[in-house]
Amino acid sequence: MGNIILEAKSISKKFDERNVLNEVSLSIEKGHFIAILGHSGSGKSTLLNVLSTILTPTNGEVLYNGKSITRYSKREIANLRRDKIGFVFQHYMLLPNLTVRENIFLGAEKRDVYEHDKTDMSEIEKLSALLGIDKYLDEYPYKLSGGEQQRVCIARAVAKNPEILFCDEATGALDKDNSINIVKLLHEIKKKFGTTIFFTTHNREIAKTADRVLVLEDGNIINDYMNDEIIEPDAMAWGI
């Protein structure tokens, strides 16, 4: 077994006395693309949010590189998110008053966005070229299509070179072609940077491109398997 980057030990989550996750346990190896598959209400987004520190589990613990992060202080959580974790959501959450370049730089900044140097910007331009948005760097988000804005969101998340990238329904608002392109780009990021990627979806075709698939139903993992034959994103038949 390879290096374990993330573990969940009997994590549960309740909202208003309703169990949304039920004692989920799992271990995740570095550099894998993990699809979390399930219908709306299955608990997949809650699982993602607990693993990514957005939510604290009601019971159980989450370990990052062997160290429990469940009882981290707010400062420790903030540092972990800043340095090690990236987020991509269905809604792009770009700042409308900043250019694409400035939005991306926010992902990696450790100082004011306007105090960047040429080295920082060179890395942003390389990443933007990889994602096919380099010609939009000086545009504002409202001028971009949904697929282009999602690429900016991915660039912002990847700019700090996170060890783990959490994607919650990242293609949910996109059409077929843009969705396939986004999934393809995420796989390229995994291969290029060795990033561990979690991707929640209800789309079984996307799950076929993953290294490993977790199937959730009513807050329980009812199936957990490695894909014996991984389908390349370009070959996705696209089904719901």
N, C-alpha and C positions, 0 to 999 in steps of 0.2 A: 504494500500500500504506500502511496506517495505521501508527501507532507500534508498534514491536516492544517488548514487555515482557519476553519470555523466549525464550532460544535454547538449543538443544542442538546441540553440534558433535561428531559422531561418538562419542557416549557408548556405552560398553559396560559391562556389569556381570557379574562372575563370582562364583559361590558354589561353593567346593570344586572349582575348575577347570571348572565347568559354566557355559557362557555363557547368561545369562538375558536380556541385552540385547545386540544386535549392531550396533554403530556406528550408532546412531539419530541422525539430524539433523533438526531442525525449528525453525521460527520461529513465535512466537505473538503475535498482535496484541492490544493492550489492549482490554478490554471484551467479549471473546468468551466464549461458553460452549462449551467443548471437551469432547466425549465421547470417552473412551478405551475402545474396545469390544474385547472379546476373551473367549475361554473361560478357565476356571481354568487357570493355568499358562502363559498366553500371554505374560506379562511386563508386563501393564498396571499392576499395583500397584508393581512394581519401577520402572517408568518414572516413575510418579507420585512415588515416594519419592526418586528421584534428582533430579527436577526441583524438589522441595520441600525439599531439603537434608537429608532424613532419612537418606539413603544417599549415600555418595560414589562416583562412578563409578570403575570400574577403569581405564578410559581415556576420553579426551575431556574436554570441559568444558561447564559450564552458565553462561550469561550472563544476568544480571538487569539490565534497563535498560542494556545494552551493557557491563556490567562483569562480568568473570569472578568467580564466587562459589565455584568448585570448590575453591580452595585457601584459602578463608577460615579464620581461626582459630575456635576454639570460641566465643570472645566475639563475634566478628563474626557468626557463624551465629546465635547466641542473639539478638543485636540485630535481625537481619533477620527472624527468626521472630516476635519480639515486636512489631515495628513494621509489617511489611509483609505477612506471610503468615498465613492462617487455615487450620485443619484441621477437617474433619468426617469421622469414621470410622463404620464400620458399628456398632461397639460404642461406646456414647455417652461413656464415660469421665467421667461426672459424679461430683463428690465427694459421697458420700451424707450426710455430716455438715453440709453447707451447704445453705441454701435455694436455690431456683431463682434468686432475685435475686442471691445471693452467688456462685453458679456463673457466672452471666452476667457479673458484674462482674469476675471473674478474667480474662476475656478482654481487658479494657481497662485493668486496673489497672497503675499505676506506683508504687504504694505499698500499704500494708496494706489488706486488703479491708474492714476495719471503720473506715477513716478516709476513706471516700468523702464527697463533698459532694452537695448537692441537684441541682446541674447534672448530675453524673454519673448520678445515679439517674433524673433526668428523661429522659435519653437512653436509658437502659435500658428505661424504661416505654414510650417511643415504639417502640423496636425490638420489645419484647415484644408490643405491640399489633399491629404489622405481622405478627408470626408467630403471633398468636392464642393467646399463652400468658400474657397480662398478668394473668389472674385466678389464676394459679398461682404468682405471684412469691414468696409467703411460704410455699409448700409445700416439702416435701422430695421429691427425685427419685423415691423408691420409691412415692409416691402417684400418679405420672403413668403414662400408657400409654406404649408404645414410641414411637408417633408423636409424642407430646408431649415425651418425653425427647429425641428427635432434634431437635425444634424448639429446645429449650433449648441443645443442642449447637451448632446453627447460630447461635443468638443469641450465644452465648459467642464463637464464631469471628468473627462479624461486628461485635461490639461495638467492636473496635479499628479498624474501617473498613479492613480489609486491601486491598491492591491485588490480591492473588491469593488465591483460596479453593480449596484442594485437598480434594476429596471422594472418599474411597475406599470404593466400594460403600455409599454413604450410605443407600440404601434396601434393602439386602440382607436386613435382619432385619424388614422391615415388610410389611404386607399391601398389596393393590392400592390401596385408597383412600388409605391413608396415604402410600404411595410416590408416587402422583400428586400429592398435596398438597405433599410435600416438594420434588419437582421444580418444581412451580409456584412455590413460595416462593423457590427458588433463582433462577429466572428473574426474579422480581420484584426480588430483591436486585441482580441484574446490571443491571436497568434503572434502579433507583433510585440505586444508588451507583457504577455504572460498573465493578463488580468483574469481574475476569477469573476465570472458574471452570473448573476441571478436574474431570471427573466420570468415574471408572472404573465400568464396568458390563458385564454380559454381556447386558443387555436391549436389543434393537434398537429397541424402541418409545421408550425414553428417548433413545436416540441420534438419533431423528428430530426431537427438540425442540431439538437443539444447532445452533449456528452452523457448527461444524466437527466432523468425525468422524475419529479416528485408529483404524484397525483393526490390532490386533496379533496376530501368530501366531508362536510359537517365537522370541520376542524381536526380531522384525522388524516394521516398519510395512509391511503389505502393501496398505494402501489409506489414502489421506489426501484427504478431499474436503470442500468446503463444501456445506451443504444448500441446494439451490435453492428448495425449498419446506419451510419449517420448520413442523412440526406443533405447535400449542399443547398444553401438558400436559393440559388438560381434554379434549382430543379424542383422547388416546392410546387405541389399541385394546387395548393391553397384551398383549404376547406375549413369549415367551422365545426 
